[in-house]
Amino acid sequence: DRMKIEQRLRLVVRDQRLCCAYQPKVDFRSDTVTGVEVLLRWRDEDGNVNAPGDFVNLAVDLGLMDEITHFVLGETVAAIDHIDAAFGPEASISINVAARQANNPGFMRSLAEAIESTGFPKRFTLELTEEAFISKGRFQSEILPLVREIGARVSIDDFGVGYSSLGELADITADEIKVDRSFITGIHRRPRSQSVLKAIESLSYALGMSVVVEGVETAEELAYLQAATRIRLAQGYYFAKPMLLDELPLRRFSEGRGDVAPIREVGNARPVASRAVLQNRAS
């Protein structure tokens, strides 16, 4: 099975069937889009678009992920006019970096140089899993300064699973923490998850890190976040699914007003509604 996946992956890379999808990061208290995450996708032989699944870990193992990450950055830069039209010229741009890449000085130096050469490095955020920070690698001491030097930001992705602990969080230098969706799904009816989220929220703000919750899919989840937390930022299907380039709206996805919507329907995305509309949905 692994050999079949490996062969398929190599063909996808060779035949240039990789593409990017874009998912907005929403400030649900001001009804604005503050950023966009760039997500890797691949097209099969029939043209169907698929999430990477096992491809990413295998690509890291095979040494293909460095090339793929530079591809994602190149596609993002080429699409910047569309991104700005859809989400605004001030929207941050997040790209994912694997933990093994993050502890590779040679690759990270080349990535930092490529980001700086875009002309807008301060818009970029590198999303890294907590393994990159907590492992005994060189990220914190040697590589993080490279990222800081060009003005880019760093985010801890999928926090709350795998390697994380609140004690470790105190020793991590980052700008943003993204709470894993496993804590957010059905949070309005899960007191233990509510307690964990409050602890993460309090410690993150005390350490100067903004908090983003991932996987918001229902009005009930959003209503809880609005009423019971100080968190402002979220991603999830409730706001919009990841969109391919030709699915991006032709004008601003959100302008902070409930009467602003894309000119045309955008796949499964829904425009960010005004606070009043969101509250009505929740009720």
KEKE-3310 file (N, C-alpha, C; in steps of 0.2 Angstrom, whole numbers, plus 5000, padded with zeros to 4 digits):
npx = (5004:5010:5019:5011:5005:5016:5021:5010:5011:5023:5020:5010:5017:5027:5019:5013:5001:4997:4989:4982:4972:4961:4958:4948:4953:4943:4938:4926:4920:4921:4916:4925:4937:4953:4964:4971:4973:4984:4981:4986:4982:4978:4976:4967:4968:4957:4954:4948:4948:4958:4961:4977:4979:4987:4998:5006:5014:5021:5027:5036:5044:5050:5058:5052:5045:5050:5052:5038:5033:5039:5033:5020:5022:5026:5014:5005:5010:5009:4995:4992:4985:4972:4969:4970:4959:4949:4950:4956:4969:4977:4976:4983:4994:4995:5005:5009:5022:5031:5036:5049:5055:5055:5065:5076:5090:5095:5084:5075:5081:5082:5068:5064:5072:5065:5052:5055:5059:5047:5042:5032:5035:5030:5017:5016:5013:5020:5014:5017:5018:5016:5027:5038:5042:5044:5052:5069:5076:5083:5075:5070:5081:5090:5083:5071:5075:5079:5066:5060:5068:5065:5053:5041:5028:5025:5015:5008:5002:4987:4986:4985:4984:4994:5009:5008:5007:5002:5012:5023:5020:5023:5036:5038:5041:5031:5019:5005:4992:4984:4970:4966:4954:4947:4944:4935:4924:4907:4908:4899:4892:4901:4908:4921:4930:4928:4934:4947:4949:4948:4959:4969:4967:4968:4982:4988:4985:4991:5005:5006:5001:4990:4974:4967:4953:4950:4940:4926:4910:4896:4882:4879:4892:4899:4891:4894:4908:4907:4900:4906:4920:4935:4940:4943:4946:4943:4942:4934:4921:4909:4910:4918:4922:4938:4944:4947:4957:4949:4937:4937:4929:4924:4925:4928:4928:4922:4917:4915:4901:4885:4878:4886:4892:4899:4900:4896:4890:4900:4906:4905:4906:4901:4896:4903:4893:4884:4885:4873:4866:4873:4870:4856:4856:4862:4852)
npy = (4994:5006:5008:5009:5022:5030:5029:5035:5048:5052:5053:5063:5074:5075:5076:5089:5090:5096:5108:5123:5127:5139:5145:5156:5166:5171:5185:5184:5193:5206:5203:5202:5197:5191:5185:5172:5154:5144:5129:5113:5104:5090:5084:5070:5057:5059:5072:5076:5084:5082:5081:5081:5070:5055:5059:5070:5066:5056:5062:5070:5060:5055:5066:5075:5086:5098:5104:5104:5113:5125:5126:5128:5141:5148:5147:5154:5167:5170:5170:5182:5194:5189:5184:5196:5203:5195:5193:5205:5217:5217:5205:5192:5179:5162:5148:5131:5122:5107:5098:5092:5099:5112:5111:5110:5119:5123:5121:5130:5142:5144:5145:5156:5166:5166:5170:5183:5188:5190:5203:5206:5201:5202:5199:5186:5170:5157:5141:5129:5113:5108:5099:5104:5114:5108:5097:5092:5100:5113:5123:5134:5140:5143:5144:5151:5165:5168:5168:5179:5189:5193:5197:5189:5179:5167:5152:5141:5126:5115:5114:5105:5092:5077:5081:5091:5101:5111:5116:5115:5125:5137:5138:5141:5151:5160:5168:5165:5154:5139:5132:5115:5107:5096:5100:5109:5105:5102:5109:5117:5108:5101:5101:5098:5100:5114:5119:5116:5123:5136:5137:5136:5147:5158:5156:5158:5171:5178:5175:5183:5178:5177:5169:5156:5147:5131:5123:5127:5123:5124:5134:5134:5131:5142:5152:5148:5151:5165:5170:5164:5166:5175:5175:5179:5175:5163:5148:5138:5127:5133:5146:5146:5134:5127:5135:5133:5142:5147:5147:5158:5172:5186:5199:5207:5196:5198:5213:5218:5220:5215:5215:5213:5202:5188:5191:5180:5163:5153:5139:5128:5138:5150:5167:5178:5183:5197:5202:5202:5193:5181:5179:5177:5165:5157:5157)
npz = (5000:5004:4994:4983:4986:4986:4973:4967:4972:4968:4954:4954:4958:4948:4936:4939:4946:4958:4968:4976:4990:4998:5014:5024:5038:5051:5060:5071:5079:5074:5062:5051:5039:5043:5038:5028:5026:5017:5009:5004:4990:4979:4962:4955:4942:4936:4937:4949:4964:4979:4997:5005:5014:5018:5010:5014:5025:5019:5009:5016:5021:5010:5005:4997:5002:5003:4991:4987:4997:4993:4981:4985:4990:4979:4971:4979:4979:4965:4964:4971:4968:4966:4979:4987:4981:4986:5000:5005:5005:5016:5023:5032:5027:5028:5028:5029:5037:5039:5054:5053:5042:5048:5057:5049:5045:5032:5023:5029:5029:5015:5012:5020:5013:5001:5005:5009:4997:4990:4993:5002:5015:5028:5029:5030:5039:5047:5049:5061:5068:5085:5088:5081:5089:5102:5101:5102:5093:5082:5080:5089:5094:5083:5070:5072:5074:5060:5054:5061:5058:5044:5046:5047:5054:5067:5070:5081:5076:5077:5091:5106:5104:5103:5105:5115:5130:5143:5151:5143:5133:5139:5137:5124:5110:5101:5089:5088:5092:5087:5091:5092:5082:5088:5101:5099:5092:5095:5107:5115:5123:5130:5145:5150:5139:5137:5149:5147:5135:5140:5149:5140:5133:5143:5146:5134:5130:5141:5138:5127:5115:5101:5099:5089:5084:5077:5066:5067:5065:5067:5072:5086:5091:5088:5095:5108:5109:5107:5118:5130:5129:5127:5114:5097:5084:5071:5061:5050:5043:5045:5042:5030:5018:5012:4997:4980:4968:4957:4963:4972:4979:4969:4974:4989:5002:5015:5022:5034:5035:5035:5023:5013:5001:4991:4973:4966:4969:4979:4978:4992:5001:5013:5014:5027:5039:5047:5064:5070:5062:5064:5077:5077:5070:5079:5089)
capx = (5000:5014:5023:5007:5004:5022:5021:5005:5013:5028:5017:5007:5022:5030:5014:5011:4994:4996:4986:4981:4965:4962:4952:4949:4953:4938:4937:4919:4917:4920:4914:4930:4942:4960:4969:4969:4977:4985:4981:4989:4977:4981:4971:4968:4969:4950:4953:4945:4953:4958:4965:4983:4979:4994:5003:5011:5019:5025:5032:5042:5049:5053:5062:5048:5041:5053:5049:5031:5032:5041:5028:5014:5023:5025:5007:5002:5013:5006:4988:4991:4980:4965:4969:4969:4953:4944:4951:4959:4977:4980:4975:4989:4994:4998:5007:5011:5028:5032:5041:5056:5057:5056:5072:5082:5092:5096:5078:5071:5085:5079:5061:5064:5074:5060:5047:5057:5059:5040:5041:5028:5036:5027:5010:5016:5013:5022:5011:5021:5015:5020:5033:5044:5045:5045:5058:5076:5079:5086:5070:5069:5087:5093:5079:5066:5078:5078:5059:5059:5072:5061:5046:5036:5026:5025:5009:5008:4996:4984:4988:4981:4985:5000:5015:5007:5005:5002:5019:5028:5018:5026:5043:5037:5040:5026:5014:4999:4991:4978:4967:4964:4946:4945:4942:4929:4918:4902:4911:4894:4889:4907:4911:4929:4933:4927:4939:4954:4950:4949:4966:4974:4966:4971:4989:4991:4985:4996:5011:5006:5000:4983:4971:4963:4950:4949:4934:4920:4905:4889:4880:4880:4899:4901:4888:4897:4914:4905:4897:4910:4927:4937:4943:4940:4948:4941:4942:4929:4916:4903:4912:4919:4927:4944:4942:4952:4958:4944:4931:4937:4924:4927:4926:4929:4924:4919:4919:4912:4894:4881:4875:4891:4892:4902:4896:4893:4891:4907:4907:4902:4908:4896:4899:4903:4887:4884:4885:4866:4864:4876:4866:4850:4857:4863:4846)
capy = (5000:5012:5008:5012:5029:5033:5030:5040:5054:5055:5055:5069:5079:5075:5079:5095:5090:5099:5115:5126:5130:5145:5146:5162:5166:5176:5189:5184:5198:5212:5201:5203:5192:5194:5181:5166:5149:5141:5122:5109:5099:5087:5082:5063:5057:5061:5079:5077:5088:5079:5083:5078:5064:5053:5062:5075:5063:5052:5067:5072:5054:5054:5071:5079:5091:5105:5106:5105:5119:5131:5126:5132:5148:5151:5148:5159:5174:5171:5172:5187:5198:5186:5184:5202:5204:5191:5194:5211:5217:5217:5199:5188:5173:5156:5142:5125:5119:5101:5099:5090:5105:5118:5110:5110:5126:5124:5123:5136:5148:5145:5147:5163:5170:5166:5174:5190:5191:5192:5210:5207:5195:5203:5196:5178:5167:5150:5137:5123:5109:5109:5095:5108:5118:5105:5093:5095:5102:5119:5129:5140:5144:5145:5145:5156:5171:5169:5170:5185:5194:5195:5200:5184:5177:5160:5150:5134:5123:5109:5113:5101:5085:5074:5083:5097:5102:5119:5117:5116:5131:5142:5139:5141:5157:5160:5174:5163:5147:5137:5126:5109:5106:5091:5104:5114:5101:5101:5112:5120:5103:5097:5105:5097:5104:5121:5120:5115:5129:5142:5137:5138:5154:5162:5156:5161:5179:5180:5175:5187:5175:5177:5162:5155:5140:5128:5118:5129:5121:5125:5140:5133:5131:5149:5155:5147:5155:5172:5171:5162:5166:5182:5173:5183:5172:5156:5145:5132:5126:5137:5152:5144:5128:5129:5137:5134:5149:5149:5148:5163:5177:5191:5205:5206:5191:5201:5220:5220:5222:5209:5215:5212:5195:5188:5192:5174:5158:5151:5132:5127:5143:5155:5174:5180:5187:5202:5199:5200:5187:5175:5178:5174:5158:5153:5156)
capz = (5000:5004:4988:4978:4988:4984:4966:4965:4974:4963:4948:4955:4958:4941:4932:4941:4948:4964:4968:4982:4992:5002:5019:5027:5045:5053:5067:5071:5083:5070:5055:5045:5037:5045:5035:5024:5026:5010:5010:4998:4987:4973:4957:4953:4935:4933:4938:4956:4969:4985:5002:5005:5017:5019:5006:5017:5029:5015:5005:5021:5022:5003:5004:4992:5004:5002:4984:4988:5001:4988:4976:4988:4991:4972:4969:4983:4976:4958:4965:4977:4966:4968:4986:4989:4979:4989:5007:5007:5004:5023:5025:5033:5023:5032:5025:5033:5037:5043:5059:5051:5039:5053:5061:5044:5044:5025:5020:5032:5026:5008:5013:5022:5008:4996:5007:5009:4990:4988:4994:5007:5020:5035:5028:5030:5045:5046:5054:5063:5073:5091:5088:5079:5095:5108:5099:5104:5086:5082:5078:5093:5095:5077:5064:5073:5072:5053:5052:5064:5054:5038:5048:5046:5061:5068:5073:5083:5073:5080:5098:5110:5102:5101:5110:5119:5137:5145:5154:5137:5130:5143:5134:5116:5107:5095:5089:5087:5094:5084:5095:5087:5081:5093:5107:5097:5090:5101:5114:5119:5127:5133:5150:5150:5133:5139:5154:5143:5131:5145:5151:5134:5131:5148:5146:5128:5131:5146:5135:5121:5109:5099:5099:5084:5085:5071:5065:5069:5060:5069:5075:5093:5093:5088:5100:5114:5109:5108:5125:5135:5129:5124:5108:5092:5078:5070:5055:5050:5038:5046:5038:5023:5016:5008:4991:4975:4966:4953:4967:4976:4977:4964:4977:4996:5005:5020:5023:5041:5035:5034:5017:5008:4999:4985:4968:4964:4974:4979:4980:4998:5006:5014:5016:5034:5040:5052:5071:5072:5058:5067:5084:5075:5068:5085:5093)
cpx = (5004:5017:5018:5006:5010:5023:5016:5008:5018:5025:5013:5012:5025:5025:5011:5004:4993:4993:4985:4974:4966:4956:4953:4949:4948:4939:4929:4916:4916:4918:4918:4934:4949:4965:4966:4975:4978:4985:4983:4983:4981:4975:4972:4968:4962:4949:4949:4950:4952:4962:4971:4983:4986:5000:5008:5016:5024:5030:5037:5047:5053:5058:5058:5045:5044:5051:5042:5029:5034:5036:5022:5015:5023:5018:5003:5004:5009:4999:4987:4985:4973:4964:4967:4962:4947:4944:4954:4966:4980:4979:4982:4988:4998:4999:5010:5018:5029:5037:5048:5059:5059:5063:5078:5084:5093:5089:5075:5075:5082:5072:5061:5067:5069:5054:5049:5057:5052:5039:5036:5028:5032:5020:5010:5017:5015:5018:5015:5017:5019:5026:5039:5047:5047:5051:5064:5080:5082:5082:5071:5075:5090:5089:5074:5069:5078:5071:5058:5062:5069:5055:5040:5034:5026:5018:5010:5001:4994:4986:4983:4981:4992:5005:5014:5006:5006:5009:5024:5026:5021:5033:5043:5037:5037:5022:5007:4998:4984:4976:4964:4956:4943:4942:4936:4923:4913:4904:4905:4891:4895:4910:4919:4933:4933:4932:4946:4955:4951:4956:4970:4973:4969:4979:4992:4991:4990:5003:5011:5005:4992:4981:4967:4960:4949:4943:4928:4915:4898:4888:4881:4887:4901:4897:4891:4904:4913:4904:4902:4917:4929:4940:4939:4941:4946:4942:4937:4924:4910:4904:4913:4924:4933:4942:4947:4952:4952:4937:4931:4932:4928:4927:4926:4925:4919:4921:4916:4905:4891:4878:4880:4892:4896:4897:4892:4894:4898:4907:4902:4903:4902:4899:4899:4897:4888:4883:4877:4863:4866:4872:4859:4851:4858:4857:4841)
cpy = (5006:5013:5011:5020:5033:5034:5035:5047:5057:5057:5062:5075:5080:5078:5086:5095:5092:5106:5117:5128:5135:5145:5152:5161:5172:5179:5189:5189:5205:5210:5203:5197:5195:5191:5175:5160:5145:5133:5118:5104:5096:5084:5075:5063:5059:5069:5081:5080:5084:5082:5079:5071:5062:5055:5066:5071:5059:5057:5069:5066:5054:5060:5076:5085:5098:5108:5108:5112:5125:5131:5130:5139:5151:5152:5153:5166:5175:5173:5178:5192:5195:5185:5190:5204:5201:5192:5200:5211:5217:5210:5195:5182:5167:5151:5137:5123:5113:5102:5097:5096:5111:5117:5109:5117:5128:5126:5129:5142:5150:5148:5155:5168:5171:5170:5181:5192:5192:5199:5211:5202:5196:5201:5189:5176:5159:5146:5130:5119:5109:5105:5099:5112:5114:5100:5096:5097:5109:5125:5135:5144:5147:5147:5151:5163:5173:5172:5177:5191:5197:5198:5196:5182:5170:5158:5142:5130:5117:5108:5109:5094:5083:5076:5088:5096:5109:5121:5119:5123:5137:5143:5140:5149:5157:5166:5172:5156:5145:5131:5121:5109:5101:5094:5108:5110:5100:5104:5115:5114:5098:5101:5104:5100:5111:5123:5120:5122:5136:5143:5139:5145:5159:5162:5159:5168:5181:5180:5179:5184:5176:5170:5162:5148:5138:5124:5120:5127:5122:5132:5140:5133:5139:5153:5154:5151:5163:5174:5169:5163:5174:5181:5177:5179:5165:5154:5139:5132:5131:5144:5151:5138:5131:5130:5136:5141:5151:5149:5154:5169:5183:5198:5203:5201:5193:5208:5222:5222:5216:5209:5214:5204:5194:5189:5186:5168:5155:5144:5131:5133:5148:5162:5175:5185:5192:5198:5197:5194:5181:5174:5175:5167:5154:5152:5152)
cpz = (5000:4998:4983:4979:4985:4977:4964:4967:4970:4956:4948:4955:4951:4936:4934:4942:4955:4963:4975:4983:4997:5007:5023:5035:5047:5060:5067:5076:5079:5063:5050:5045:5039:5041:5031:5025:5019:5012:5003:4996:4981:4968:4955:4945:4932:4934:4945:4960:4976:4990:5002:5008:5019:5015:5009:5021:5024:5011:5009:5021:5015:5001:4998:4995:5004:4996:4984:4991:4996:4983:4978:4988:4984:4970:4972:4980:4969:4959:4970:4975:4968:4975:4989:4987:4984:4997:5009:5007:5011:5026:5026:5029:5027:5028:5030:5032:5041:5048:5057:5046:5043:5056:5056:5042:5036:5022:5023:5030:5019:5008:5015:5017:5002:4998:5007:5002:4987:4988:4999:5013:5026:5035:5030:5037:5043:5051:5055:5068:5079:5092:5086:5085:5101:5107:5101:5097:5087:5080:5082:5093:5088:5071:5066:5072:5065:5051:5055:5060:5048:5040:5048:5053:5061:5072:5075:5081:5077:5087:5102:5109:5102:5107:5115:5126:5138:5148:5148:5133:5133:5140:5127:5115:5100:5095:5090:5089:5091:5088:5091:5087:5086:5099:5105:5095:5096:5107:5118:5124:5130:5138:5150:5145:5135:5144:5151:5139:5135:5147:5146:5133:5136:5147:5140:5128:5136:5143:5129:5115:5107:5098:5093:5085:5078:5071:5068:5064:5061:5072:5083:5095:5093:5093:5107:5114:5110:5115:5130:5135:5126:5117:5102:5085:5077:5063:5055:5044:5039:5042:5031:5023:5012:5001:4986:4972:4961:4957:4972:4974:4973:4967:4985:4999:5011:5021:5030:5041:5032:5027:5011:5007:4993:4979:4965:4969:4973:4982:4987:5003:5007:5017:5024:5035:5046:5059:5072:5068:5062:5074:5082:5073:5074:5089:5089)
residu = (ASP:ARG:MET:LYS:ILE:GLU:GLN:ARG:LEU:ARG:LEU:VAL:VAL:ARG:ASP:GLN:ARG:LEU:CYS:CYS:ALA:TYR:GLN:PRO:LYS:VAL:ASP:PHE:ARG:SER:ASP:THR:VAL:THR:GLY:VAL:GLU:VAL:LEU:LEU:ARG:TRP:ARG:ASP:GLU:ASP:GLY:ASN:VAL:ASN:ALA:PRO:GLY:ASP:PHE:VAL:ASN:LEU:ALA:VAL:ASP:LEU:GLY:LEU:MET:ASP:GLU:ILE:THR:HIS:PHE:VAL:LEU:GLY:GLU:THR:VAL:ALA:ALA:ILE:ASP:HIS:ILE:ASP:ALA:ALA:PHE:GLY:PRO:GLU:ALA:SER:ILE:SER:ILE:ASN:VAL:ALA:ALA:ARG:GLN:ALA:ASN:ASN:PRO:GLY:PHE:MET:ARG:SER:LEU:ALA:GLU:ALA:ILE:GLU:SER:THR:GLY:PHE:PRO:LYS:ARG:PHE:THR:LEU:GLU:LEU:THR:GLU:GLU:ALA:PHE:ILE:SER:LYS:GLY:ARG:PHE:GLN:SER:GLU:ILE:LEU:PRO:LEU:VAL:ARG:GLU:ILE:GLY:ALA:ARG:VAL:SER:ILE:ASP:ASP:PHE:GLY:VAL:GLY:TYR:SER:SER:LEU:GLY:GLU:LEU:ALA:ASP:ILE:THR:ALA:ASP:GLU:ILE:LYS:VAL:ASP:ARG:SER:PHE:ILE:THR:GLY:ILE:HIS:ARG:ARG:PRO:ARG:SER:GLN:SER:VAL:LEU:LYS:ALA:ILE:GLU:SER:LEU:SER:TYR:ALA:LEU:GLY:MET:SER:VAL:VAL:VAL:GLU:GLY:VAL:GLU:THR:ALA:GLU:GLU:LEU:ALA:TYR:LEU:GLN:ALA:ALA:THR:ARG:ILE:ARG:LEU:ALA:GLN:GLY:TYR:TYR:PHE:ALA:LYS:PRO:MET:LEU:LEU:ASP:GLU:LEU:PRO:LEU:ARG:ARG:PHE:SER:GLU:GLY:ARG:GLY:ASP:VAL:ALA:PRO:ILE:ARG:GLU:VAL:GLY:ASN:ALA:ARG:PRO:VAL:ALA:SER:ARG:ALA:VAL:LEU:GLN:ASN:ARG:ALA:SER)
# end
